[in-house]
């Protein structure tokens, strides 16, 4: 067999692997990826340094397939072997370097005392002030905290817990599931989020949580919420109205509001066909469905809608108020925050926000919504 025949055989196995992934057959997919890797490595063995471009592309492909087949030893050995060849060009060399970093991360995860749930998601922050492997600290910390909140809430929703409005996750959830931030090979600024299990699965319905796959369910929630302009698909996926509104607001918190970045892209590490880009088009899409579900003013009693733009200076969810400092320096109090969730509103303190409220005939302001202001 020549190079082309081995390569085509590899493509056929890889195609079957992706089909298995779409069907949720993870083990069958890994087996098919390993067959694809064997065929691609056989094709690679037929190349010499007189064809550097084809050599580099095929080497990257073979290492990637071993990685997808979860044979990290074969993948790293092959990467090192071809990185040692002077003929490997800069583009292929950079990709092999990135693959090696990812392989080291996966190997280290396997040595952890707990157990990582199957599946993880890769998050890439792109554009604006974000560079390859570097980004403003405040921006990344804020987005990571929001993603952490969403992961915990996905676990709580899967466990049929009522929506938590105050404080962190309950002890059983926090002790059992631990989101981990994993360094990824640079490409803009990116990292992956994996969920580590700490031995308390007996507190939950194992079958339901494992079948759902927390990472997959997280992706389903983000993808549906971010792309659903009518709200119907989100209602089907998240029947509980309180969870639904909370996830919409958390996704809205991930959208760009200034030139610091252009898009936040979330992809599945196991499913190449699953990806969502949260960008400047996401916020207006969410605005319509959120507005439709917000309380309306009672016009008969003299109530009117109101909107404040300013810096969120203080809030007390227990005492049911927040204070916004407007452009003229006045501090305006808004009350009745009973529907607010702390990990949605908390990160907005000392930032420019838009607060929507209902103004009563007496001049009091009753809270309906809050979001970061667009610069």
Secondary structure, 3 states (H helix, E strand, C coil): CCHHHHHHHHHHHHHHHHHHHHCCCHHHHHHHHHHHHHHHHHHHHCCCCCCHHHHHHHHHHHHHHHHHCCCHHHHHHHHHHHHCCCCCCHHHHHHHHHHHHHHHHHHHHHCCCCEEEEEEEEEEEECCCCECCECCHHHHHHHHHHHHHHHHHHHHHHCCCCCCCCCCCCHHHHHHEEEEEEECCCCCEEEEEEEEECCCHHHCCHHHHHHHCHHHHHHHHHHHHHHCCCCHHHHHHCCCHHHHHHHHHHHHHHCCCCCCCCEEEEEECCCCCCEEEECHHHHHHHHHHHHHCCCCCCHHHCCEEEEEEEEEEEEECCCCEEEEEECCCCEEEEECCCCCCHHHHHHHCCCEEEEEEEECCCCCEEEEEEEECCC
